[in-house]
Amino acid sequence: MLRKIVCVAVVLTVGIGVAVAEEMGGVITKVDGSKITFRKGKKELGEEMVLTVADKVKVVNAKINFKEKKIEVGDELENGLKNDRFAKIGKGGVRVQIVTNDDNKVTEIRVFPPFKKKKKSDN
């Protein structure tokens, strides 16, 4: 009987830990050491929030699979948060999807490729 109770407690603890972790899409507007300034949202961005990055944050390129309508993880971004993409953040920011743990620390950053503006042809 005690063994069943312990097993149930372990399963509940793991389930709650996974449920608290969150994935958010948005824009990183500033990187300052172990802190990032992030605006949540797709088209309309929310208020800026400062998030703490975990010691072993994983920074990867993101790929969009249009057939299955999901985001896939690509190869790791060279130099992580010290990459040129974050050193030279433009006015629009860097479009990302972040994953946080139950302590609200960022554990993974999935960086989307920059969108290229279409050139207007002279007709």
N, CA, C and O atoms as a GROMACS GRO file, in nm:
protein
  492
    1MET      N    1   0.083  -0.120   0.000
    1MET     CA    2   0.000   0.000   0.000
    1MET      C    3   0.086   0.125   0.000
    1MET      O    4   0.060   0.220  -0.074
    2LEU      N    5   0.189   0.126   0.084
    2LEU     CA    6   0.278   0.242   0.091
    2LEU      C    7   0.349   0.264  -0.042
    2LEU      O    8   0.372   0.378  -0.083
    3ARG      N    9   0.385   0.155  -0.108
    3ARG     CA   10   0.452   0.165  -0.237
    3ARG      C   11   0.363   0.235  -0.340
    3ARG      O   12   0.412   0.316  -0.419
    4LYS      N   13   0.234   0.205  -0.342
    4LYS     CA   14   0.140   0.268  -0.435
    4LYS      C   15   0.129   0.418  -0.408
    4LYS      O   16   0.124   0.498  -0.501
    5ILE      N   17   0.125   0.455  -0.281
    5ILE     CA   18   0.115   0.596  -0.246
    5ILE      C   19   0.240   0.673  -0.289
    5ILE      O   20   0.230   0.784  -0.340
    6VAL      N   21   0.356   0.614  -0.270
    6VAL     CA   22   0.481   0.678  -0.311
    6VAL      C   23   0.485   0.694  -0.462
    6VAL      O   24   0.526   0.798  -0.512
    7CYS      N   25   0.443   0.592  -0.536
    7CYS     CA   26   0.441   0.599  -0.683
    7CYS      C   27   0.347   0.709  -0.732
    7CYS      O   28   0.382   0.784  -0.824
    8VAL      N   29   0.230   0.720  -0.672
    8VAL     CA   30   0.134   0.824  -0.708
    8VAL      C   31   0.193   0.962  -0.679
    8VAL      O   32   0.177   1.054  -0.759
    9ALA      N   33   0.261   0.978  -0.567
    9ALA     CA   34   0.321   1.106  -0.531
    9ALA      C   35   0.429   1.146  -0.632
    9ALA      O   36   0.439   1.263  -0.670
   10VAL      N   37   0.509   1.050  -0.674
   10VAL     CA   38   0.614   1.079  -0.773
   10VAL      C   39   0.553   1.121  -0.906
   10VAL      O   40   0.598   1.218  -0.966
   11VAL      N   41   0.451   1.051  -0.951
   11VAL     CA   42   0.386   1.084  -1.078
   11VAL      C   43   0.322   1.222  -1.070
   11VAL      O   44   0.334   1.299  -1.166
   12LEU      N   45   0.257   1.256  -0.962
   12LEU     CA   46   0.197   1.389  -0.947
   12LEU      C   47   0.303   1.499  -0.946
   12LEU      O   48   0.283   1.604  -1.007
   13THR      N   49   0.414   1.476  -0.879
   13THR     CA   50   0.521   1.576  -0.873
   13THR      C   51   0.578   1.602  -1.012
   13THR      O   52   0.598   1.718  -1.049
   14VAL      N   53   0.605   1.498  -1.088
   14VAL     CA   54   0.657   1.513  -1.223
   14VAL      C   55   0.554   1.583  -1.312
   14VAL      O   56   0.590   1.671  -1.391
   15GLY      N   57   0.429   1.545  -1.300
   15GLY     CA   58   0.323   1.606  -1.381
   15GLY      C   59   0.307   1.754  -1.354
   15GLY      O   60   0.287   1.832  -1.447
   16ILE      N   61   0.315   1.794  -1.229
   16ILE     CA   62   0.304   1.936  -1.193
   16ILE      C   63   0.424   2.014  -1.245
   16ILE      O   64   0.408   2.126  -1.293
   17GLY      N   65   0.543   1.957  -1.237
   17GLY     CA   66   0.663   2.023  -1.286
   17GLY      C   67   0.658   2.049  -1.435
   17GLY      O   68   0.701   2.154  -1.482
   18VAL      N   69   0.605   1.954  -1.511
   18VAL     CA   70   0.593   1.970  -1.656
   18VAL      C   71   0.484   2.072  -1.688
   18VAL      O   72   0.499   2.149  -1.782
   19ALA      N   73   0.377   2.074  -1.611
   19ALA     CA   74   0.267   2.166  -1.637
   19ALA      C   75   0.306   2.310  -1.610
   19ALA      O   76   0.252   2.401  -1.674
   20VAL      N   77   0.398   2.335  -1.520
   20VAL     CA   78   0.438   2.471  -1.485
   20VAL      C   79   0.532   2.529  -1.591
   20VAL      O   80   0.531   2.650  -1.612
   21ALA      N   81   0.612   2.447  -1.656
   21ALA     CA   82   0.701   2.494  -1.761
   21ALA      C   83   0.616   2.553  -1.874
   21ALA      O   84   0.506   2.506  -1.900
   22GLU      N   85   0.668   2.656  -1.943
   22GLU     CA   86   0.589   2.727  -2.041
   22GLU      C   87   0.670   2.756  -2.166
   22GLU      O   88   0.791   2.778  -2.158
   23GLU      N   89   0.604   2.755  -2.281
   23GLU     CA   90   0.663   2.798  -2.407
   23GLU      C   91   0.592   2.925  -2.449
   23GLU      O   92   0.469   2.931  -2.451
   24MET      N   93   0.670   3.028  -2.483
   24MET     CA   94   0.613   3.156  -2.523
   24MET      C   95   0.680   3.204  -2.651
   24MET      O   96   0.801   3.190  -2.668
   25GLY      N   97   0.602   3.259  -2.739
   25GLY     CA   98   0.655   3.319  -2.860
   25GLY      C   99   0.657   3.469  -2.846
   25GLY      O  100   0.570   3.527  -2.779
   26GLY      N  101   0.754   3.534  -2.908
   26GLY     CA  102   0.761   3.679  -2.901
   26GLY      C  103   0.891   3.731  -2.957
   26GLY      O  104   0.949   3.673  -3.049
   27VAL      N  105   0.937   3.842  -2.900
   27VAL     CA  106   1.054   3.913  -2.951
   27VAL      C  107   1.148   3.947  -2.836
   27VAL      O  108   1.105   3.997  -2.732
   28ILE      N  109   1.277   3.918  -2.856
   28ILE     CA  110   1.378   3.964  -2.762
   28ILE      C  111   1.426   4.100  -2.810
   28ILE      O  112   1.469   4.114  -2.925
   29THR      N  113   1.419   4.200  -2.722
   29THR     CA  114   1.459   4.335  -2.760
   29THR      C  115   1.594   4.375  -2.702
   29THR      O  116   1.657   4.470  -2.748
   30LYS      N  117   1.640   4.301  -2.598
   30LYS     CA  118   1.767   4.336  -2.535
   30LYS      C  119   1.824   4.216  -2.461
   30LYS      O  120   1.750   4.141  -2.397
   31VAL      N  121   1.956   4.198  -2.471
   31VAL     CA  122   2.026   4.093  -2.395
   31VAL      C  123   2.131   4.162  -2.309
   31VAL      O  124   2.215   4.236  -2.359
   32ASP      N  125   2.125   4.134  -2.178
   32ASP     CA  126   2.220   4.196  -2.086
   32ASP      C  127   2.269   4.088  -1.989
   32ASP      O  128   2.211   4.067  -1.883
   33GLY      N  129   2.379   4.022  -2.027
   33GLY     CA  130   2.434   3.915  -1.943
   33GLY      C  131   2.339   3.799  -1.931
   33GLY      O  132   2.310   3.733  -2.031
   34SER      N  133   2.290   3.772  -1.811
   34SER     CA  134   2.197   3.660  -1.789
   34SER      C  135   2.051   3.707  -1.786
   34SER      O  136   1.964   3.633  -1.740
   35LYS      N  137   2.025   3.826  -1.832
   35LYS     CA  138   1.889   3.880  -1.837
   35LYS      C  139   1.853   3.913  -1.982
   35LYS      O  140   1.936   3.964  -2.058
   36ILE      N  141   1.729   3.883  -2.020
   36ILE     CA  142   1.681   3.922  -2.151
   36ILE      C  143   1.553   4.002  -2.134
   36ILE      O  144   1.473   3.976  -2.044
   37THR      N  145   1.535   4.100  -2.221
   37THR     CA  146   1.412   4.176  -2.224
   37THR      C  147   1.328   4.117  -2.335
   37THR      O  148   1.373   4.108  -2.450
   38PHE      N  149   1.206   4.076  -2.303
   38PHE     CA  150   1.122   3.997  -2.392
   38PHE      C  151   0.983   4.057  -2.399
   38PHE      O  152   0.929   4.104  -2.299
   39ARG      N  153   0.926   4.056  -2.520
   39ARG     CA  154   0.787   4.099  -2.540
   39ARG      C  155   0.710   3.982  -2.598
   39ARG      O  156   0.742   3.934  -2.707
   40LYS      N  157   0.611   3.935  -2.527
   40LYS     CA  158   0.533   3.818  -2.565
   40LYS      C  159   0.427   3.855  -2.669
   40LYS      O  160   0.365   3.961  -2.660
   41GLY      N  161   0.407   3.768  -2.768
   41GLY     CA  162   0.301   3.787  -2.866
   41GLY      C  163   0.347   3.757  -3.007
   41GLY      O  164   0.466   3.741  -3.033
   42LYS      N  165   0.250   3.749  -3.098
   42LYS     CA  166   0.281   3.724  -3.239
   42LYS      C  167   0.274   3.854  -3.318
   42LYS      O  168   0.377   3.907  -3.359
   43LYS      N  169   0.154   3.905  -3.339
   43LYS     CA  170   0.140   4.030  -3.415
   43LYS      C  171   0.139   4.150  -3.322
   43LYS      O  172   0.214   4.246  -3.342
   44GLU      N  173   0.054   4.145  -3.221
   44GLU     CA  174   0.050   4.252  -3.122
   44GLU      C  175   0.132   4.207  -3.002
   44GLU      O  176   0.099   4.109  -2.936
   45LEU      N  177   0.239   4.281  -2.975
   45LEU     CA  178   0.330   4.243  -2.867
   45LEU      C  179   0.283   4.302  -2.735
   45LEU      O  180   0.230   4.413  -2.729
   46GLY      N  181   0.302   4.225  -2.629
   46GLY     CA  182   0.264   4.269  -2.495
   46GLY      C  183   0.370   4.359  -2.434
   46GLY      O  184   0.462   4.406  -2.502
   47GLU      N  185   0.356   4.383  -2.306
   47GLU     CA  186   0.452   4.466  -2.233
   47GLU      C  187   0.586   4.396  -2.222
   47GLU      O  188   0.595   4.273  -2.226
   48GLU      N  189   0.691   4.476  -2.208
   48GLU     CA  190   0.824   4.419  -2.191
   48GLU      C  191   0.835   4.353  -2.054
   48GLU      O  192   0.785   4.405  -1.954
   49MET      N  193   0.902   4.238  -2.051
   49MET     CA  194   0.930   4.171  -1.925
   49MET      C  195   1.075   4.127  -1.927
   49MET      O  196   1.128   4.089  -2.031
   50VAL      N  197   1.139   4.133  -1.812
   50VAL     CA  198   1.278   4.092  -1.800
   50VAL      C  199   1.280   3.952  -1.742
   50VAL      O  200   1.228   3.926  -1.633
   51LEU      N  201   1.342   3.860  -1.816
   51LEU     CA  202   1.350   3.720  -1.775
   51LEU      C  203   1.494   3.682  -1.746
   51LEU      O  204   1.587   3.732  -1.811
   52THR      N  205   1.514   3.594  -1.651
   52THR     CA  206   1.646   3.544  -1.616
   52THR      C  207   1.674   3.419  -1.698
   52THR      O  208   1.588   3.332  -1.712
   53VAL      N  209   1.795   3.410  -1.750
   53VAL     CA  210   1.836   3.296  -1.831
   53VAL      C  211   1.907   3.195  -1.741
   53VAL      O  212   1.989   3.234  -1.656
   54ALA      N  213   1.876   3.067  -1.758
   54ALA     CA  214   1.942   2.961  -1.681
   54ALA      C  215   2.090   2.953  -1.718
   54ALA      O  216   2.130   2.999  -1.826
   55ASP      N  217   2.170   2.895  -1.630
   55ASP     CA  218   2.314   2.885  -1.653
   55ASP      C  219   2.346   2.810  -1.782
   55ASP      O  220   2.436   2.849  -1.856
   56LYS      N  221   2.275   2.703  -1.808
   56LYS     CA  222   2.301   2.621  -1.927
   56LYS      C  223   2.186   2.637  -2.027
   56LYS      O  224   2.120   2.539  -2.061
   57VAL      N  225   2.164   2.759  -2.072
   57VAL     CA  226   2.057   2.784  -2.168
   57VAL      C  227   2.098   2.729  -2.304
   57VAL      O  228   2.213   2.737  -2.344
   58LYS      N  229   2.000   2.672  -2.372
   58LYS     CA  230   2.023   2.615  -2.505
   58LYS      C  231   1.966   2.713  -2.607
   58LYS      O  232   1.846   2.741  -2.606
   59VAL      N  233   2.052   2.765  -2.695
   59VAL     CA  234   2.009   2.861  -2.798
   59VAL      C  235   2.022   2.791  -2.933
   59VAL      O  236   2.132   2.756  -2.976
   60VAL      N  237   1.908   2.772  -3.000
   60VAL     CA  238   1.905   2.696  -3.125
   60VAL      C  239   1.829   2.773  -3.233
   60VAL      O  240   1.749   2.862  -3.204
   61ASN      N  241   1.856   2.737  -3.358
   61ASN     CA  242   1.779   2.790  -3.470
   61ASN      C  243   1.646   2.716  -3.474
   61ASN      O  244   1.641   2.596  -3.447
   62ALA      N  245   1.540   2.786  -3.508
   62ALA     CA  246   1.408   2.725  -3.519
   62ALA      C  247   1.370   2.712  -3.666
   62ALA      O  248   1.403   2.798  -3.748
   63LYS      N  249   1.301   2.605  -3.697
   63LYS     CA  250   1.252   2.582  -3.832
   63LYS      C  251   1.101   2.564  -3.823
   63LYS      O  252   1.050   2.500  -3.731
   64ILE      N  253   1.031   2.622  -3.918
   64ILE     CA  254   0.885   2.609  -3.921
   64ILE      C  255   0.849   2.499  -4.020
   64ILE      O  256   0.884   2.507  -4.138
   65ASN      N  257   0.780   2.397  -3.973
   65ASN     CA  258   0.731   2.289  -4.058
   65ASN      C  259   0.588   2.324  -4.096
   65ASN      O  260   0.496   2.304  -4.017
   66PHE      N  261   0.570   2.377  -4.218
   66PHE     CA  262   0.438   2.424  -4.259
   66PHE      C  263   0.340   2.309  -4.283
   66PHE      O  264   0.220   2.326  -4.267
   67LYS      N  265   0.391   2.192  -4.322
   67LYS     CA  266   0.303   2.078  -4.347
   67LYS      C  267   0.237   2.030  -4.218
   67LYS      O  268   0.116   2.005  -4.215
   68GLU      N  269   0.317   2.017  -4.112
   68GLU     CA  270   0.264   1.969  -3.985
   68GLU      C  271   0.224   2.083  -3.892
   68GLU      O  272   0.173   2.058  -3.783
   69LYS      N  273   0.248   2.206  -3.934
   69LYS     CA  274   0.213   2.325  -3.858
   69LYS      C  275   0.273   2.323  -3.717
   69LYS      O  276   0.203   2.340  -3.618
   70LYS      N  277   0.404   2.302  -3.712
   70LYS     CA  278   0.472   2.305  -3.582
   70LYS      C  279   0.614   2.359  -3.599
   70LYS      O  280   0.667   2.367  -3.710
   71ILE      N  281   0.672   2.394  -3.487
   71ILE     CA  282   0.808   2.448  -3.484
   71ILE      C  283   0.904   2.336  -3.449
   71ILE      O  284   0.883   2.263  -3.353
   72GLU      N  285   1.010   2.325  -3.529
   72GLU     CA  286   1.110   2.221  -3.505
   72GLU      C  287   1.240   2.286  -3.461
   72GLU      O  288   1.272   2.398  -3.500
   73VAL      N  289   1.314   2.213  -3.380
   73VAL     CA  290   1.443   2.262  -3.330
   73VAL      C  291   1.551   2.227  -3.431
   73VAL      O  292   1.561   2.113  -3.477
   74GLY      N  293   1.632   2.328  -3.466
   74GLY     CA  294   1.742   2.307  -3.559
   74GLY      C  295   1.874   2.296  -3.486
   74GLY      O  296   1.880   2.253  -3.371
   75ASP      N  297   1.982   2.336  -3.554
   75ASP     CA  298   2.115   2.326  -3.495
   75ASP      C  299   2.138   2.440  -3.395
   75ASP      O  300   2.070   2.542  -3.397
   76GLU      N  301   2.236   2.419  -3.307
   76GLU     CA  302   2.266   2.520  -3.205
   76GLU      C  303   2.326   2.645  -3.268
   76GLU      O  304   2.400   2.637  -3.365
   77LEU      N  305   2.292   2.758  -3.212
   77LEU     CA  306   2.343   2.887  -3.259
   77LEU      C  307   2.481   2.909  -3.199
   77LEU      O  308   2.499   2.899  -3.078
   78GLU      N  309   2.578   2.939  -3.285
   78GLU     CA  310   2.716   2.958  -3.240
   78GLU      C  311   2.725   3.072  -3.140
   78GLU      O  312   2.669   3.179  -3.163
   79ASN      N  313   2.794   3.051  -3.031
   79ASN     CA  314   2.817   3.147  -2.922
   79ASN      C  315   2.691   3.181  -2.842
   79ASN      O  316   2.695   3.273  -2.760
   80GLY      N  317   2.583   3.112  -2.861
   80GLY     CA  318   2.463   3.131  -2.781
   80GLY      C  319   2.412   3.275  -2.781
   80GLY      O  320   2.390   3.333  -2.887
   81LEU      N  321   2.392   3.331  -2.662
   81LEU     CA  322   2.342   3.468  -2.651
   81LEU      C  323   2.445   3.573  -2.689
   81LEU      O  324   2.412   3.692  -2.697
   82LYS      N  325   2.569   3.532  -2.712
   82LYS     CA  326   2.673   3.626  -2.754
   82LYS      C  327   2.686   3.630  -2.906
   82LYS      O  328   2.778   3.692  -2.959
   83ASN      N  329   2.596   3.564  -2.978
   83ASN     CA  330   2.595   3.563  -3.123
   83ASN      C  331   2.561   3.702  -3.176
   83ASN      O  332   2.500   3.782  -3.106
   84ASP      N  333   2.603   3.730  -3.299
   84ASP     CA  334   2.577   3.861  -3.361
   84ASP      C  335   2.428   3.893  -3.370
   84ASP      O  336   2.391   4.011  -3.369
   85ARG      N  337   2.342   3.791  -3.378
   85ARG     CA  338   2.197   3.816  -3.384
   85ARG      C  339   2.149   3.891  -3.261
   85ARG      O  340   2.056   3.971  -3.271
   86PHE      N  341   2.212   3.866  -3.145
   86PHE     CA  342   2.171   3.932  -3.022
   86PHE      C  343   2.255   4.055  -2.992
   86PHE      O  344   2.211   4.143  -2.918
   87ALA      N  345   2.375   4.062  -3.049
   87ALA     CA  346   2.460   4.178  -3.026
   87ALA      C  347   2.409   4.298  -3.106
   87ALA      O  348   2.424   4.412  -3.063
   88LYS      N  349   2.350   4.272  -3.222
   88LYS     CA  350   2.302   4.378  -3.310
   88LYS      C  351   2.152   4.366  -3.329
   88LYS      O  352   2.104   4.346  -3.441
   89ILE      N  353   2.078   4.378  -3.222
   89ILE     CA  354   1.932   4.367  -3.229
   89ILE      C  355   1.877   4.495  -3.290
   89ILE      O  356   1.905   4.605  -3.242
   90GLY      N  357   1.799   4.479  -3.394
   90GLY     CA  358   1.740   4.594  -3.463
   90GLY      C  359   1.615   4.645  -3.392
   90GLY      O  360   1.581   4.602  -3.282
   91LYS      N  361   1.550   4.738  -3.459
   91LYS     CA  362   1.432   4.802  -3.402
   91LYS      C  363   1.319   4.702  -3.375
   91LYS      O  364   1.245   4.717  -3.278
   92GLY      N  365   1.304   4.601  -3.461
   92GLY     CA  366   1.197   4.504  -3.446
   92GLY      C  367   1.228   4.391  -3.350
   92GLY      O  368   1.139   4.313  -3.316
   93GLY      N  369   1.355   4.380  -3.304
   93GLY     CA  370   1.393   4.273  -3.213
   93GLY      C  371   1.422   4.144  -3.288
   93GLY      O  372   1.423   4.141  -3.411
   94VAL      N  373   1.446   4.039  -3.213
   94VAL     CA  374   1.474   3.907  -3.268
   94VAL      C  375   1.355   3.817  -3.235
   94VAL      O  376   1.324   3.798  -3.118
   95ARG      N  377   1.290   3.763  -3.337
   95ARG     CA  378   1.172   3.678  -3.318
   95ARG      C  379   1.218   3.542  -3.265
   95ARG      O  380   1.302   3.476  -3.326
   96VAL      N  381   1.161   3.500  -3.150
   96VAL     CA  382   1.203   3.377  -3.083
   96VAL      C  383   1.084   3.304  -3.022
   96VAL      O  384   0.974   3.359  -3.011
   97GLN      N  385   1.109   3.182  -2.983
   97GLN     CA  386   1.019   3.108  -2.895
   97GLN      C  387   1.105   3.065  -2.776
   97GLN      O  388   1.212   3.006  -2.795
   98ILE      N  389   1.060   3.095  -2.655
   98ILE     CA  390   1.140   3.060  -2.538
   98ILE      C  391   1.067   2.955  -2.455
   98ILE      O  392   0.944   2.947  -2.454
   99VAL      N  393   1.147   2.875  -2.386
   99VAL     CA  394   1.095   2.772  -2.298
   99VAL      C  395   1.146   2.804  -2.158
   99VAL      O  396   1.267   2.821  -2.138
  100THR      N  397   1.055   2.811  -2.061
  100THR     CA  398   1.094   2.839  -1.923
  100THR      C  399   1.068   2.716  -1.837
  100THR      O  400   0.984   2.632  -1.871
  101ASN      N  401   1.140   2.706  -1.726
  101ASN     CA  402   1.117   2.597  -1.633
  101ASN      C  403   1.022   2.643  -1.523
  101ASN      O  404   0.969   2.753  -1.530
  102ASP      N  405   1.001   2.561  -1.423
  102ASP     CA  406   0.907   2.596  -1.316
  102ASP      C  407   0.957   2.709  -1.227
  102ASP      O  408   0.878   2.767  -1.152
  103ASP      N  409   1.087   2.741  -1.233
  103ASP     CA  410   1.142   2.856  -1.159
  103ASP      C  411   1.132   2.984  -1.241
  103ASP      O  412   1.183   3.088  -1.199
  104ASN      N  413   1.068   2.978  -1.358
  104ASN     CA  414   1.052   3.090  -1.450
  104ASN      C  415   1.186   3.138  -1.508
  104ASN      O  416   1.201   3.256  -1.541
  105LYS      N  417   1.283   3.048  -1.519
  105LYS     CA  418   1.410   3.078  -1.584
  105LYS      C  419   1.406   3.022  -1.726
  105LYS      O  420   1.350   2.914  -1.750
  106VAL      N  421   1.465   3.095  -1.819
  106VAL     CA  422   1.467   3.053  -1.958
  106VAL      C  423   1.568   2.940  -1.975
  106VAL      O  424   1.686   2.957  -1.944
  107THR      N  425   1.522   2.825  -2.024
  107THR     CA  426   1.610   2.710  -2.043
  107THR      C  427   1.644   2.687  -2.190
  107THR      O  428   1.745   2.625  -2.221
  108GLU      N  429   1.558   2.736  -2.281
  108GLU     CA  430   1.583   2.717  -2.424
  108GLU      C  431   1.529   2.837  -2.501
  108GLU      O  432   1.420   2.887  -2.472
  109ILE      N  433   1.607   2.882  -2.599
  109ILE     CA  434   1.566   2.991  -2.687
  109ILE      C  435   1.574   2.939  -2.830
  109ILE      O  436   1.680   2.897  -2.875
  110ARG      N  437   1.460   2.942  -2.900
  110ARG     CA  438   1.454   2.899  -3.040
  110ARG      C  439   1.444   3.025  -3.127
  110ARG      O  440   1.345   3.098  -3.122
  111VAL      N  441   1.549   3.049  -3.206
  111VAL     CA  442   1.560   3.173  -3.283
  111VAL      C  443   1.510   3.150  -3.425
  111VAL      O  444   1.556   3.059  -3.494
  112PHE      N  445   1.414   3.232  -3.468
  112PHE     CA  446   1.362   3.222  -3.604
  112PHE      C  447   1.451   3.301  -3.699
  112PHE      O  448   1.513   3.399  -3.659
  113PRO      N  449   1.456   3.260  -3.826
  113PRO     CA  450   1.535   3.336  -3.923
  113PRO      C  451   1.473   3.474  -3.943
  113PRO      O  452   1.352   3.491  -3.930
  114PRO      N  453   1.557   3.573  -3.976
  114PRO     CA  454   1.502   3.707  -3.998
  114PRO      C  455   1.412   3.708  -4.121
  114PRO      O  456   1.441   3.642  -4.221
  115PHE      N  457   1.304   3.783  -4.112
  115PHE     CA  458   1.213   3.794  -4.225
  115PHE      C  459   1.272   3.892  -4.325
  115PHE      O  460   1.318   4.000  -4.287
  116LYS      N  461   1.269   3.854  -4.451
  116LYS     CA  462   1.320   3.942  -4.556
  116LYS      C  463   1.204   4.018  -4.617
  116LYS      O  464   1.100   3.961  -4.649
  117LYS      N  465   1.224   4.147  -4.632
  117LYS     CA  466   1.120   4.229  -4.692
  117LYS      C  467   1.123   4.208  -4.843
  117LYS      O  468   1.229   4.201  -4.904
  118LYS      N  469   1.005   4.198  -4.901
  118LYS     CA  470   0.996   4.183  -5.046
  118LYS      C  471   1.019   4.318  -5.112
  118LYS      O  472   0.965   4.420  -5.070
  119LYS      N  473   1.100   4.317  -5.215
  119LYS     CA  474   1.125   4.439  -5.289
  119LYS      C  475   1.011   4.465  -5.384
  119LYS      O  476   0.961   4.373  -5.450
  120LYS      N  477   0.970   4.590  -5.391
  120LYS     CA  478   0.863   4.627  -5.482
  120LYS      C  479   0.924   4.650  -5.620
  120LYS      O  480   1.024   4.719  -5.636
  121SER      N  481   0.861   4.590  -5.718
  121SER     CA  482   0.911   4.609  -5.854
  121SER      C  483   0.855   4.737  -5.912
  121SER      O  484   0.742   4.776  -5.881
  122ASP      N  485   0.932   4.802  -5.994
  122ASP     CA  486   0.890   4.928  -6.056
  122ASP      C  487   0.810   4.895  -6.182
  122ASP      O  488   0.865   4.854  -6.283
  123ASN      N  489   0.679   4.914  -6.174
  123ASN     CA  490   0.592   4.888  -6.292
  123ASN      C  491   0.542   5.017  -6.346
  123ASN      O  492   0.468   5.018  -6.444
   0.00000   0.00000   0.00000
